[in-house]
């Protein structure tokens, strides 16, 4: 049986209108907006779908794992509804403001605590930070092969075969198990989850761990520093080009475009 671990992150809904986002400039973080629930990171949903496709053809057990502070467990239970066998949540107030290095360390520690694993799948990046560092960081800490930006995965006789997205097509990469793969959106969206399955997932047990359960007393030193976080301000100006006739207006417009170095 293959033991597959899928890391999932709770993020603000990237499809929410920009007008709802509020920034705390001192803490350099986004302020959660009431009435707008978080969602699973879409790239992590791609990773979960990859795991489910492997499970469709190989006897497998899928464990979804997520970490953070004040997690919305109802959102994370979607993993169980989609077909994951187990959900592990690592929750602690100390996780409120970590960089990718510390996040990778905590997740790697939790995966080690879980025991045997054959394949670790992560999204190619998080939809909120777009950093794309945690997956490769976990592989480095655990000392396993890492393949990034996958659009297709196959497992056969203990060997992993991956189609890896590149600018002009894809590469085929093979690696022994255990290994870690970051999955890209080219693989496809997570399969539809029926309301019946969502309702059933509410009654399934989940494991919740904190720092003490993992034996973590301190986090690694931050490797990154956020200099600023802000909402871009966009301005638009409209200039009316007149003329006594349509031909004159067109000529004036062409002249103005030349002056602006657009033509």
C-alpha positions in Angstrom: 0.0 0.0 0.0 1.2 3.5 -0.9 1.2 6.0 2.0 0.6 9.4 0.4 0.8 12.7 2.4 -0.8 15.8 0.9 -0.1 19.2 2.5 -3.0 21.7 2.3 -3.1 25.4 3.3 -6.1 27.5 4.3 -6.0 30.8 2.4 -8.2 33.8 1.8 -10.5 33.2 -1.2 -8.4 34.5 -4.2 -11.7 35.0 -6.1 -13.0 37.4 -3.5 -13.4 41.0 -4.8 -10.3 43.2 -4.1 -12.5 45.8 -2.3 -12.8 43.5 0.7 -9.1 43.2 1.4 -7.7 45.2 4.4 -4.1 45.5 5.3 -2.6 45.9 8.8 0.5 48.0 7.9 2.2 47.5 11.3 1.8 43.7 11.4 2.3 43.5 7.6 -0.6 41.1 7.2 -4.0 40.8 5.6 -6.9 41.3 8.0 -9.5 38.6 7.7 -12.9 39.9 6.5 -16.1 38.9 8.3 -18.5 37.0 6.0 -15.8 35.9 3.6 -14.8 32.3 4.6 -11.3 31.0 3.7 -10.8 28.2 1.2 -8.3 25.5 0.4 -5.3 26.8 -1.6 -6.3 26.0 -5.2 -2.8 24.6 -5.9 -3.1 22.2 -3.0 -6.4 21.0 -4.4 -4.4 20.1 -7.5 -2.1 18.1 -5.3 -5.0 16.3 -3.6 -6.4 15.5 -7.0 -3.1 14.0 -8.0 -3.2 11.8 -4.9 -6.7 10.7 -5.6 -5.8 9.7 -9.2 -3.0 7.6 -7.9 -5.4 6.0 -5.4 -7.8 5.2 -8.3 -5.2 2.8 -9.8 -3.0 1.9 -6.8 -3.9 0.7 -3.3 -3.2 3.8 -1.3 -3.9 5.7 1.9 -4.0 9.5 1.7 -3.3 11.7 4.7 -4.0 15.4 4.3 -2.1 17.7 6.7 -2.5 21.4 7.4 -0.9 23.8 9.8 -1.7 27.3 11.0 -3.4 29.4 13.7 -7.2 29.5 14.1 -7.9 27.1 11.3 -11.4 26.7 9.9 -11.8 22.9 10.3 -14.9 22.9 8.2 -12.9 24.1 5.2 -10.2 21.5 5.7 -12.7 18.7 6.0 -13.2 19.1 2.3 -10.1 16.9 1.9 -12.0 14.0 3.7 -15.1 14.6 1.6 -13.0 14.4 -1.6 -11.5 11.1 -0.7 -8.6 11.6 1.8 -8.5 8.9 4.4 -7.2 11.0 7.3 -6.9 14.7 8.2 -4.1 15.9 10.5 -4.2 19.5 11.7 -1.2 21.2 13.4 -2.6 24.2 15.1 -0.9 26.7 17.4 -1.0 30.4 18.1 2.8 30.4 17.5 2.1 29.7 13.8 0.6 33.1 13.2 3.5 34.6 11.4 6.1 32.1 10.1 8.2 32.2 7.0 8.6 29.3 4.5 11.6 27.9 6.3 9.8 27.5 9.6 6.7 26.2 7.9 8.7 23.5 6.1 10.4 22.5 9.3 7.1 22.1 11.2 5.5 20.1 8.4 8.5 17.9 8.0 8.5 17.2 11.7 4.8 16.3 11.6 5.3 14.0 8.6 8.2 12.2 10.4 5.9 11.8 13.5 3.2 10.2 11.3 5.5 7.4 10.4 6.0 5.7 7.0 5.4 7.7 3.9 6.0 6.9 0.2 5.0 10.1 -1.5 4.5 13.7 -0.4 2.5 16.0 -2.6 2.2 19.8 -2.2 0.8 22.6 -4.4 3.4 24.4 -6.5 2.8 27.5 -4.4 0.3 29.2 -2.1 -2.3 31.5 -3.6 -1.7 34.1 -0.9 2.1 34.5 -0.9 3.0 32.8 -4.3 6.4 32.0 -2.7 6.7 28.3 -3.8 9.3 27.5 -1.1 7.7 25.1 1.4 7.5 21.9 -0.8 11.2 21.9 -1.7 12.0 22.9 1.9 10.2 19.8 3.2 12.1 17.6 0.8 15.5 19.1 1.8 14.8 18.6 5.5 13.6 15.0 5.0 16.4 14.2 2.6 14.1 12.9 -0.2 14.1 13.6 -4.0 12.1 16.6 -5.0 10.3 17.2 -8.4 8.6 20.5 -8.9 5.7 21.8 -11.1 4.2 18.5 -12.1 1.3 18.1 -14.5 1.1 14.3 -14.4 2.2 11.6 -11.9 2.4 7.8 -12.1 3.7 5.3 -9.6 4.7 1.8 -10.7 6.8 -0.8 -8.8 8.2 1.7 -6.3 9.2 4.2 -9.0 7.7 7.6 -9.6 7.3 9.0 -13.1 6.5 12.7 -13.4 5.7 15.1 -16.3 7.3 18.3 -15.2 6.1 21.6 -16.8 8.7 23.7 -18.6 8.4 26.8 -20.8 8.2 24.9 -24.1 6.4 21.7 -23.0 7.3 19.2 -20.3 10.1 17.0 -19.1 9.8 13.4 -18.0 11.5 12.8 -14.7 11.8 9.6 -12.7 12.7 9.1 -9.0 12.6 6.3 -6.5 10.2 6.5 -3.5 9.9 8.1 -1.1 9.9 11.4 -2.9 8.1 14.8 -2.9 6.4 16.4 -5.8 4.9 19.9 -6.1 1.8 19.8 -8.3 0.8 22.5 -10.8 -2.6 23.6 -12.0 -2.0 21.9 -15.4 -2.8 18.6 -13.7 -6.4 19.7 -13.4 -9.0 20.8 -10.8 -10.1 18.7 -7.8 -12.9 16.4 -8.6 -16.4 17.6 -7.7 -17.5 16.8 -4.1 -21.1 16.0 -3.5 -23.1 17.6 -0.7 -23.7 14.1 0.7 -19.9 13.6 1.0 -19.4 17.0 2.6 -22.1 16.2 5.2 -20.5 12.8 5.9 -17.1 14.4 6.4 -18.4 16.5 9.3 -18.6 13.3 11.4 -15.2 11.9 10.5 -12.5 12.2 13.3 -9.5 14.4 12.8 -6.2 14.6 14.6 -5.1 17.9 16.1 -1.5 18.5 17.2 0.3 21.4 18.7 3.9 22.3 19.2 4.1 20.1 22.3 2.8 17.1 20.4 5.6 17.5 17.9 8.3 18.2 20.5 9.0 21.6 19.0 10.2 24.2 21.5 11.6 26.8 19.1 11.4 27.5 15.4 14.3 27.9 13.0 15.6 31.4 12.4 13.7 33.4 9.8 15.3 33.3 6.4 13.1 36.0 4.9 11.9 39.4 6.0 8.8 41.2 4.7 9.7 44.8 3.9 6.3 46.0 3.1 2.7 44.9 2.4 0.3 47.1 0.7 -2.7 47.3 -1.7 -1.6 48.8 -5.0 -3.3 52.1 -5.8 -4.4 52.4 -9.4 -5.3 55.6 -11.1 -6.7 56.2 -14.6 -6.9 59.4 -16.6 -9.1 60.1 -19.6 -8.1 62.7 -22.2 -10.6 63.7 -24.9 -9.2 64.5 -28.3 -11.3 67.0 -30.2 -11.5 68.2 -33.8 -13.8 70.2 -36.0 -14.3 67.2 -38.2 -13.9 63.4 -37.7 -10.8 63.5 -39.9 -9.2 66.3 -37.9 -10.0 64.5 -34.6 -8.4 61.4 -36.0 -5.3 63.4 -37.0 -5.1 65.0 -33.6 -5.4 61.6 -31.9 -2.6 60.2 -34.0 -0.4 63.2 -33.2 -1.1 62.8 -29.5 -0.3 59.1 -29.6 3.0 60.0 -31.3 3.8 62.5 -28.6 3.1 59.9 -25.9 5.4 57.5 -27.8 2.6 55.0 -28.2 2.8 55.1 -32.0 
